[in-house]
């Protein structure tokens, strides 16, 4: 079975579940529950697994990250009335006026920088031209002179090119933190221009984001439209970042080869990428059926599965768990996407009095998973397995022998069969646990491709 309509990445993400659905996960799910059952994708991420099984199962999906839950809602939630609206949806009617007004206001904040940026990006991105060291250096200078959103970095030279933005940035941010819905929307422009995006891209992102917020409450489908448009914007932002496939650190432009790679991304038009993603979501809705009672939650997975959560009103037949494998918290790697959805102008983290290169929100305000903690990951598994069993659900766990934090921990302690150790942990609760393995080429975060062993643990009584 193939699902060509679900092959589009909702956004770039750590993991490879899209590749595994057809040949690996699909068989395990069908061996555990029949089509028509209710499947909970407990850590949905890109919603790849939830989307894959949506034609044949009722889907409940969950993620603690707002951007993941938003994407899942756009692809999974909505009845026949919404499907008919999607067919005739006109995003220009919904977004065009507010988007254009916001963009004009932003353009007036740095007209000279925009003009110079456009010229330099085109020159550097022209593959027919020889590398011009002077052009490269002028672009590097433009980037280094971008105003800092708290004015704390004394190494940043004052640049008249970014006026009046440079003079107004601190006052703008003060006002927006008091009133995030004020105009113009400037979060991306002030936080990440010349860092993860070009100045032009940042202004386009801000303007689309404001337009999505301004869809009126009188619109019968306001919430569905906002989820849809936000999901399309998340995709556009994800593939246009001049980083790699995440936002843990901005990419260096010191080397000419790196600068050229960054420029190629910064030449992408956010509005065009947004429209392409929007078309893909609408196409999937038109070609792949889904249950009208699908639901998406945004919760810590432990809180969702334990008693007293909205799941108390549900009969969950199968829980699919794909927790974080490593110590890398997704809230750091995808902080830009999370902040874009919240759009609350968060305070940014400093080290030694200077903003971090990644421009992260304060660590205290970023979610940290127990599955990413060497000292807590084993207890996290036990707690979750127990909760699933108490709900009377079968359980399917994806994990890795080679990269999993818990399995590597057991290996370091001298256990030769970490997959067997994980099976024994689950057998404390479930009476039958089957292990299936498959080799997978995995690139990690900056690593070259290497073969890892992906595990599936099928748990039932």
C-alpha positions as CSV (number, residue, x, y, z in Angstrom):
1,X,0.0,0.0,0.0
2,X,1.2,3.5,-0.8
3,X,0.0,6.9,0.1
4,X,1.4,9.3,-2.5
5,X,-0.8,12.1,-1.1
6,X,0.9,11.9,2.3
7,X,4.5,12.0,1.1
8,X,4.8,15.8,1.5
9,X,6.8,16.6,4.6
10,X,4.7,18.8,6.9
11,X,8.0,20.4,8.0
12,X,11.6,19.3,8.3
13,X,12.0,17.3,11.5
14,X,14.2,14.9,13.4
15,X,13.0,11.4,12.5
16,X,12.1,9.2,9.6
17,X,8.7,7.8,10.2
18,X,7.4,8.6,6.7
19,X,9.9,6.1,5.3
20,X,8.9,3.5,7.8
21,X,5.1,3.7,7.6
22,X,4.5,1.5,4.5
23,X,7.1,-1.2,5.0
24,X,7.3,-1.5,8.8
25,X,4.8,0.4,11.0
26,X,1.8,-0.4,8.8
27,X,2.1,-4.2,9.3
28,X,2.5,-3.9,13.1
29,X,-0.6,-1.6,13.5
30,X,-2.7,-4.0,11.5
31,X,-1.5,-7.0,13.5
32,X,-2.6,-5.3,16.7
33,X,-5.9,-3.7,15.7
34,X,-8.4,-3.9,12.8
35,X,-9.2,-1.0,10.6
36,X,-11.9,1.2,12.1
37,X,-10.3,1.1,15.6
38,X,-9.2,4.2,17.4
39,X,-5.4,4.9,17.2
40,X,-3.7,7.5,19.4
41,X,-0.5,8.9,18.0
42,X,0.8,10.1,21.3
43,X,3.9,12.1,20.2
44,X,2.7,13.0,16.7
45,X,5.6,15.3,15.6
46,X,5.1,15.8,11.9
47,X,1.8,13.8,12.0
48,X,3.3,11.4,9.5
49,X,2.0,8.3,11.2
50,X,-1.4,9.8,12.0
51,X,-1.8,10.9,8.4
52,X,-0.8,7.5,7.1
53,X,-3.4,5.7,9.1
54,X,-6.2,8.3,8.8
55,X,-7.9,6.6,5.8
56,X,-8.6,3.4,7.8
57,X,-8.7,4.4,11.4
58,X,-10.1,7.0,13.7
59,X,-7.1,9.1,14.8
60,X,-6.4,10.8,18.0
61,X,-3.1,12.7,17.9
62,X,-1.2,14.6,20.5
63,X,2.0,16.7,20.9
64,X,3.1,19.0,23.6
65,X,4.6,21.4,21.0
66,X,2.0,23.9,19.7
67,X,3.4,23.8,16.2
68,X,3.1,20.0,15.9
69,X,-0.5,20.0,17.3
70,X,-1.4,22.8,14.8
71,X,-0.1,20.9,11.9
72,X,-1.9,17.7,13.0
73,X,-5.2,19.6,13.3
74,X,-4.8,21.1,9.8
75,X,-4.4,17.6,8.3
76,X,-6.7,15.6,10.6
77,X,-9.6,17.6,12.1
78,X,-12.7,18.7,10.2
79,X,-16.0,17.2,9.0
80,X,-17.7,17.2,5.6
81,X,-18.7,20.9,5.9
82,X,-15.1,21.9,6.3
83,X,-14.0,19.7,3.4
84,X,-16.5,21.5,1.2
85,X,-15.2,24.9,2.3
86,X,-11.6,23.8,1.5
87,X,-12.6,23.1,-2.1
88,X,-13.5,26.8,-2.6
89,X,-11.3,28.5,-0.1
90,X,-9.7,31.8,-1.3
91,X,-6.7,32.6,0.9
92,X,-6.4,36.0,-0.8
93,X,-9.8,37.0,0.5
94,X,-9.0,35.7,4.0
95,X,-5.4,37.1,4.3
96,X,-4.5,39.5,1.5
97,X,-5.5,42.9,2.9
98,X,-4.0,42.5,6.3
99,X,-0.9,40.8,4.9
100,X,-0.2,43.6,2.5
101,X,-0.9,46.4,5.0
102,X,1.6,44.8,7.5
103,X,4.2,44.3,4.8
104,X,4.0,47.9,3.7
105,X,4.6,49.0,7.3
106,X,7.6,46.7,7.7
107,X,9.1,47.7,4.4
108,X,9.1,51.4,5.6
109,X,11.2,50.4,8.6
110,X,14.3,49.4,6.6
111,X,13.8,50.3,2.9
112,X,17.6,50.8,2.2
113,X,18.5,47.5,3.8
114,X,15.8,45.7,1.8
115,X,17.0,47.2,-1.5
116,X,20.6,46.3,-0.8
117,X,19.8,42.8,0.4
118,X,17.8,42.1,-2.7
119,X,20.6,43.2,-5.0
120,X,23.3,41.2,-3.2
121,X,21.2,38.0,-2.9
122,X,20.5,38.0,-6.6
123,X,24.2,38.6,-7.4
124,X,25.4,35.9,-5.1
125,X,22.7,33.4,-6.1
126,X,23.4,33.8,-9.8
127,X,25.1,30.5,-10.6
128,X,26.3,31.9,-14.0
129,X,28.5,34.5,-12.2
130,X,31.9,34.0,-10.8
131,X,32.2,34.5,-7.0
132,X,32.9,38.1,-6.3
133,X,34.7,38.6,-3.0
134,X,33.5,42.2,-2.8
135,X,29.9,41.2,-3.1
136,X,30.3,38.4,-0.6
137,X,31.9,40.8,1.9
138,X,29.2,43.5,1.4
139,X,26.6,40.9,2.2
140,X,28.5,39.7,5.3
141,X,28.7,43.3,6.5
142,X,25.0,43.9,5.9
143,X,24.2,40.8,8.1
144,X,26.6,41.8,10.9
145,X,25.0,45.2,11.1
146,X,21.5,43.9,11.7
147,X,20.0,45.5,14.8
148,X,19.9,43.2,17.9
149,X,16.5,42.8,19.6
150,X,17.8,43.8,23.0
151,X,20.7,46.1,22.0
152,X,23.1,44.1,24.2
153,X,25.8,43.1,21.7
154,X,28.5,45.9,21.6
155,X,30.2,44.3,18.6
156,X,27.3,45.2,16.3
157,X,28.1,48.3,14.3
158,X,25.4,51.0,14.0
159,X,24.1,51.0,10.5
160,X,22.0,53.6,8.9
161,X,20.9,51.0,6.3
162,X,18.5,49.5,8.9
163,X,16.9,52.8,9.9
164,X,14.4,53.6,11.3
165,X,14.2,49.9,12.5
166,X,17.5,50.1,14.3
167,X,16.4,53.2,16.3
168,X,12.9,51.9,17.1
169,X,13.5,48.2,17.7
170,X,13.6,48.3,21.5
171,X,10.5,50.5,21.7
172,X,8.7,48.3,19.2
173,X,9.4,45.2,21.2
174,X,8.4,46.8,24.4
175,X,5.0,47.8,22.9
176,X,4.5,44.3,21.3
177,X,5.2,42.5,24.5
178,X,2.5,44.6,26.1
179,X,0.2,44.1,23.1
180,X,1.2,41.2,20.9
181,X,-1.6,41.9,18.5
182,X,-0.4,45.4,17.8
183,X,0.5,46.5,14.2
184,X,2.8,46.0,12.6
185,X,3.6,42.5,13.6
186,X,7.5,42.5,13.9
187,X,8.5,39.3,15.8
188,X,10.3,37.5,13.0
189,X,11.8,40.7,11.6
190,X,13.3,41.8,14.9
191,X,14.3,38.3,16.2
192,X,15.5,36.4,13.2
193,X,16.1,38.6,10.1
194,X,19.6,38.0,8.7
195,X,19.9,35.0,11.0
196,X,17.5,32.2,9.9
197,X,15.9,34.2,7.1
198,X,16.5,37.1,4.8
199,X,15.1,40.4,5.9
200,X,12.5,40.2,3.1
201,X,11.5,36.6,4.2
202,X,11.2,37.7,7.8
203,X,8.8,40.5,6.8
204,X,6.7,38.1,4.7
205,X,6.5,35.7,7.6
206,X,5.4,38.4,10.0
207,X,2.8,39.7,7.6
208,X,1.2,36.3,6.9
209,X,1.2,35.5,10.6
210,X,-0.6,38.7,11.4
211,X,-3.2,38.1,8.7
212,X,-3.9,34.6,10.1
213,X,-4.5,36.1,13.5
214,X,-6.9,38.7,12.1
215,X,-9.4,36.2,10.5
216,X,-12.6,37.5,12.2
217,X,-14.3,35.5,15.0
218,X,-17.5,36.0,12.9
219,X,-16.1,33.6,10.3
220,X,-17.9,30.2,11.0
221,X,-14.6,28.4,10.2
222,X,-12.2,30.8,11.8
223,X,-10.4,28.1,13.9
224,X,-10.1,25.6,11.0
225,X,-8.8,28.4,8.7
226,X,-6.2,29.5,11.2
227,X,-4.9,25.9,11.7
228,X,-4.8,25.4,8.0
229,X,-2.9,28.6,7.2
230,X,-0.6,28.2,10.2
231,X,0.3,24.7,9.1
232,X,1.1,26.0,5.6
233,X,3.2,28.8,7.0
234,X,5.1,26.4,9.3
235,X,6.0,24.4,6.2
236,X,7.1,27.5,4.3
237,X,9.3,28.6,7.2
238,X,10.7,25.2,7.8
239,X,12.0,24.7,4.2
240,X,13.1,28.3,3.8
241,X,15.3,28.6,6.9
242,X,18.9,29.2,6.0
243,X,19.9,26.8,8.7
244,X,20.0,23.1,7.9
245,X,16.8,21.3,8.8
246,X,16.2,22.8,12.2
247,X,16.8,26.0,14.3
248,X,19.3,24.9,16.9
249,X,21.9,27.2,15.5
250,X,22.0,29.7,12.6
251,X,24.3,28.7,9.8
252,X,27.7,30.3,9.5
253,X,28.4,32.4,6.4
254,X,32.2,32.7,6.9
255,X,33.1,30.3,4.2
256,X,32.0,31.2,0.6
257,X,30.4,27.8,0.1
258,X,28.3,28.2,3.2
259,X,27.3,31.7,2.3
260,X,26.1,30.5,-1.2
261,X,24.1,27.7,0.5
262,X,22.5,30.2,2.8
263,X,21.7,32.6,0.0
264,X,19.9,29.9,-2.0
265,X,17.5,29.5,0.9
266,X,17.1,33.2,1.4
267,X,16.1,33.7,-2.2
268,X,13.0,31.5,-1.6
269,X,9.8,33.5,-1.6
270,X,7.8,32.8,1.5
271,X,4.4,33.7,-0.1
272,X,5.1,31.2,-2.9
273,X,6.1,28.4,-0.5
274,X,3.1,29.1,1.6
275,X,0.8,28.7,-1.4
276,X,2.5,25.5,-2.5
277,X,2.0,24.0,1.0
278,X,-1.6,25.2,1.2
279,X,-2.3,23.5,-2.1
280,X,-0.7,20.2,-0.9
281,X,-2.8,20.2,2.3
282,X,-6.0,20.8,0.3
283,X,-5.0,18.1,-2.2
284,X,-4.6,15.6,0.7
285,X,-7.9,16.4,2.1
286,X,-9.5,15.9,-1.3
287,X,-7.8,12.6,-2.0
288,X,-7.5,10.8,1.4
289,X,-10.5,10.2,3.6
290,X,-10.4,10.8,7.3
291,X,-12.8,10.1,10.2
292,X,-15.0,13.1,11.1
293,X,-14.4,12.4,14.8
294,X,-10.6,12.7,14.7
295,X,-9.2,14.7,17.6
296,X,-5.9,16.5,18.3
297,X,-4.6,17.3,21.7
298,X,-1.8,19.5,22.9
299,X,-0.5,18.0,26.1
300,X,2.5,16.4,27.9
301,X,2.1,12.7,26.9
302,X,2.1,11.5,30.5
303,X,-0.6,14.0,31.6
304,X,-2.7,12.9,28.6
305,X,-2.5,9.2,29.3
306,X,-3.0,9.3,33.0
307,X,-6.4,9.5,34.5
308,X,-8.2,12.9,34.6
309,X,-7.4,13.9,31.0
310,X,-9.7,14.3,28.1
311,X,-8.9,10.7,27.1
312,X,-11.2,9.6,29.9
313,X,-14.1,10.1,27.5
314,X,-12.4,8.0,24.8
315,X,-12.0,4.3,24.1
316,X,-8.4,4.1,22.8
317,X,-7.6,0.8,21.1
318,X,-4.0,1.3,20.3
319,X,-1.4,3.8,21.5
320,X,1.5,4.5,19.1
321,X,4.4,6.0,21.0
322,X,7.4,7.5,19.1
323,X,9.1,9.4,21.9
324,X,12.3,11.5,21.5
325,X,15.3,9.2,21.2
326,X,18.2,11.4,22.2
327,X,19.1,14.1,24.7
328,X,18.2,16.8,22.2
329,X,15.0,18.5,23.3
330,X,12.8,19.4,20.3
331,X,11.8,22.7,22.0
332,X,15.3,23.9,21.3
333,X,15.7,22.6,17.8
334,X,12.3,24.0,16.7
335,X,12.0,27.0,18.9
336,X,11.3,29.3,15.9
337,X,8.3,27.2,14.8
338,X,6.9,27.2,18.4
339,X,7.4,30.9,18.8
340,X,5.9,31.6,15.5
341,X,2.7,29.8,16.5
342,X,2.6,31.4,20.0
343,X,3.6,34.8,18.6
344,X,4.0,36.2,22.1
345,X,7.4,38.1,21.7
346,X,9.1,35.9,24.4
347,X,12.1,37.1,26.4
348,X,15.3,35.7,24.9
349,X,18.0,33.7,26.6
350,X,21.4,35.4,27.3
351,X,24.8,33.9,28.1
352,X,27.4,36.2,29.7
353,X,25.1,39.1,29.1
354,X,24.8,38.5,25.3
355,X,22.0,36.8,23.3
356,X,22.6,33.2,22.3
357,X,23.5,32.7,18.7
358,X,20.3,30.7,18.3
359,X,18.1,33.4,19.8
360,X,16.2,31.0,22.0
361,X,13.4,31.9,24.4
362,X,14.4,31.5,28.0
363,X,15.2,27.9,28.8
364,X,12.7,28.0,31.7
365,X,9.9,28.6,29.2
366,X,10.9,25.7,26.8
367,X,9.4,22.2,27.3
368,X,11.9,19.6,28.4
369,X,11.0,16.0,28.0
370,X,11.8,13.2,30.5
371,X,12.6,11.0,27.4
372,X,15.6,13.4,26.8
373,X,17.0,12.9,30.3
374,X,19.4,10.1,31.0
375,X,18.4,10.0,34.7
376,X,14.6,10.1,34.0
377,X,14.1,8.2,30.7
378,X,13.7,4.7,32.2
379,X,11.0,6.0,34.7
380,X,9.3,7.8,31.8
381,X,8.9,4.6,29.9
382,X,7.6,2.7,33.0
383,X,5.1,5.5,33.7
384,X,3.8,5.6,30.2
385,X,3.6,1.8,29.7
386,X,1.6,1.6,33.0
387,X,-0.8,4.4,31.9
388,X,-1.5,2.7,28.5
389,X,-2.2,-0.6,30.1
390,X,-4.6,0.9,32.7
391,X,-6.6,2.4,29.8
392,X,-7.0,-1.0,28.3
393,X,-5.1,0.0,25.2
394,X,-2.6,-2.0,23.2
395,X,0.7,-0.3,22.7
396,X,3.2,0.0,19.8
397,X,6.5,1.7,20.6
398,X,9.1,3.0,18.1
399,X,12.6,3.3,19.4
400,X,16.2,2.7,18.3
401,X,18.8,0.3,19.5
402,X,21.7,2.5,18.3
403,X,20.6,6.0,19.1
404,X,18.0,5.6,21.8
405,X,19.0,7.3,25.0
406,X,17.7,4.5,27.2
407,X,19.1,1.6,25.0
408,X,22.6,3.3,24.8
409,X,22.5,3.8,28.6
410,X,21.9,0.1,29.0
411,X,24.7,-0.7,26.6
412,X,27.1,1.5,28.6
413,X,26.1,-0.4,31.7
414,X,27.2,-3.7,30.1
415,X,23.9,-5.0,28.8
416,X,24.6,-6.7,25.5
417,X,20.9,-6.8,24.4
418,X,19.3,-3.4,25.1
419,X,16.2,-4.2,23.1
420,X,15.7,-7.2,25.3
421,X,16.0,-5.0,28.4
422,X,13.3,-2.7,27.0
423,X,11.1,-5.7,26.4
424,X,11.6,-6.9,30.0
425,X,10.6,-3.4,31.2
426,X,7.4,-3.6,29.3
427,X,6.7,-7.2,30.4
428,X,6.4,-5.8,34.0
429,X,2.9,-4.7,32.8
430,X,1.9,-6.3,29.5
431,X,1.9,-10.1,29.2
432,X,3.0,-10.3,25.5
433,X,5.7,-8.1,23.9
434,X,7.0,-8.8,20.4
435,X,10.2,-7.1,19.0
436,X,10.6,-6.3,15.4
437,X,13.7,-4.6,13.9
438,X,14.6,-2.9,10.7
439,X,17.8,-1.2,9.5
440,X,17.4,2.4,8.5
441,X,19.8,4.9,7.1
442,X,19.7,7.9,9.4
443,X,21.4,11.3,9.0
444,X,20.9,12.6,12.5
445,X,21.7,16.3,13.0
446,X,24.6,17.1,10.8
447,X,25.9,13.5,10.8
448,X,26.6,11.6,7.6
449,X,24.2,8.8,6.8
450,X,24.7,5.7,8.9
451,X,22.7,2.5,9.4
452,X,20.7,2.3,12.7
453,X,18.4,-0.4,13.9
454,X,14.9,0.8,14.3
455,X,12.8,-1.1,16.9
456,X,9.0,-1.8,17.1
457,X,7.7,-3.3,20.3
458,X,4.2,-4.7,19.9
459,X,2.6,-4.9,23.4
460,X,-0.7,-6.6,24.3
461,X,-2.2,-9.0,26.8
